Each structure stands twice: as C-alpha cells, then as structure tokens.
Amino acid sequence: MEEVALLYSGGNDSSLAAHMLSKYYDVKLLTASFEILDSWKYAKESANIIGFEHEVRKFERSVIEEASEMIIKDGFPKNGINFIHRHVLSAAAKEYKLVADGTRRDDRVPLLRRSEIRSLEDMYGIEYIAPLRGLGYKTINKLATKIFKIEEGESGKIQHADYEAEIREVLKEKRFEVKNFFPSHKQSRVIGLR
Amino acid sequence: MEEVALLYSGGNDSSLAAHMLSKYYDVKLLTASFEILDSWKYAKESANIIGFEHEVRKFERSVIEEASEMIIKDGFPKNGINFIHRHVLSAAAKEYKLVADGTRRDDRVPLLRRSEIRSLEDMYGIEYIAPLRGLGYKTINKLATKIFKIEEGESGKIQHADYEAEIREVLKEKRFEVKNFFPSHKQSRVIGLR
C-alpha cells in the first residue's frame, strides 16, 4: 500500500481520518510541534492507542510567533491558523507523496482554498487528501463515537495537540486575554478504541 | 450498521464511493431513471459485479425535459444537471436518513453548494455524505484502478447511467446538436473487481 502522511492532533477528526484512510493506505501520523508546549505527547498517546505509527515534526517557534502576530492584528484566529497549517502541510509535502489532513465540511479553519490545494499539489508534485471534507459534523461525531472512546471538554482545558494550544501559550506570554481571540468551544481527544 | 442510500451511475466515482462507505455503512445503491433510456441497466450490472444491493428509482420524464430546456436556454449543462441532481437527492432524502453521492473535489457538476447541503439536511432531517469530496481526480483514479476493472471511453459512447445519457437523448429528439452542449469528455464504467 502507498504511504500517506496525515496531520494528527489526537482529536476526533484526525483520528477518524486515519481510520478511513487505513482501508487504502499505509497511514503515518504526523504531529507538528513548535517548541512551546509538549502537547504533541497527547497526540502520540492517542496514536498509539488507535494503533498507528506516529512521528513528531519540530518547527521553529517563530512560526507560531508570526501566526500570533497575525491573530493579534486581525482580532480573530482564522488567518494565523491557516498560515501555520499551510506551513506544516508544505513541510510534509517535501517528505511524502501523499499528504492528508482531517479538515471537515463544516470547518472554516484550518481550510485550504481550491487554489491553495492546486498550488500545494503542483508545487510539490503530491496528492492532497481530505477524507472528511464531504462529511458534516453530525456524521463525523456519530462515526467517531462508534469507533473511539472520546474525552470531551472545553478548548484550552482538554489535552490536545492542535495548533491552538501553542498559540494560546504565546498569547498568554504576551499578556493577551486568550478568550478575546478564541471563543470557548468543545474539543475532543481520543483515549481508546471501542 | 446504518443504511446509506448512494446515488449510483456505474462509473468510477460512485463505485469508489460505495467501496469507501461500506467500511461504515450498509450501502444501498440507487440509480435514477427518467423513462427515456434503459441506461439504468448498466448501473445495475456494475452494482451486481461489485457486490452491492441496487435499486432503480423512476422519475417523470418531465424532470429531464425541464432540465433540457434550462440547458438549451443556458447553452451549457451545469444548471440543468444540478436541477436533476437536487431532484433525485430530495427524493432519496424522503426515503433514507443517510443520503450520499460520488461528487468529487474537482467536480463542478453536479455539485451542491454549502447552503443547498444545509437546506437538504434540515428540510428532511437527513445526513448528506460526499465521501470523495476531499479527493482529487488523480487520487480517485488511482484508487479506482486498484479496486475495479474499468472500461473507459468518450462520453455518449460508453454505456453509462448518469443523467447525461438521458439528457443527450432528449436533446437529440429536439434536433439539437448534442456536442454544442456537452463537450466530449472521458467517461468510465466499472465492469469488474480486481
């Protein structure tokens, strides 16, 4: 089977994406880390529990710093998070011929536009796969709940390895009120197989 | 497993969609027929070959007539085909709680807009699933070729049960030049499992 690198946070979405892709591909999970927190450990734990190979890719702290500046200037996180996501996808595209993520139909962030997908695929000669892109949150949550044991909680409280965790930390260091930029929302973490 | 109704033409895309969905759902294939051609038979043949339950849903010829009028007026098929697709999806949504199709990332037609998906799901209380929506043509063709034996040919020549076949027939009856509305393109039909 061909190898696909899937960006992985340990949450519902990327775990379900891994499960779906594993029907057709040899799935390798990648978690980005920016030298701010060790939240990648939670992703590795979840990856091990659901039985996938997992690796961490270290990036410079400056990527999160730059994204945080964008977020502070914008007053909302969309562009900053997309900036990080493109950075990480591009790095994966230099290593792997197939690169995937767990973005879903209802996601606004992170989200590649059609032109960004085309440029990513053409620039690196890769295939980009977003297996949840045609599934709504209800469908995804029902499937994930059937397959995984899931821990749910407010963002910022649950142990989760998405970009938000490290951005929050940088905003705190800069003495910004995190909740002004990230409204409270539910996050999930996969803690077992059913 | 929950039952999902997948709109099915016998081609690459809807066959791969069936294969993907079957990991999580009891997949029932549906092919629309508008009393113009018996092209649904090719879809049934392909469905049987790949081992899925298949049913035909008959619709009034007037649906294709109305779509053809739109296509003649527009000079291109997009809106007419989307009109038929929405009609068929809505009918399936009255029968099934989960409704799927094989539309893919690079498809312009048929394609539901985000607002159309929301209205379909809300109006009928269903989930709409498009499992190929996050996959490009290259990824889909590689996967389909691995799983299925495929016959390829020019549109209008290959035996295929998509809406185009019956629209072409109506345009011919009305003495229009079909090629003015449907530029020649490749179509595929699944004729076996590998």
Interface residues (C-beta under 8 A of the other chain):
Chain A: M20 K23 Y24 L98 T103 R105 I117 E121 E127 Y128 I129 A130 P131 L132 R133 G134 L135 G136 K138 T139 L143 K146
Chain B: M20 K23 Y24 L98 T103 R105 I117 E121 E127 Y128 I129 A130 P131 L132 R133 G134 L135 G136 K138 T139 L143 K146
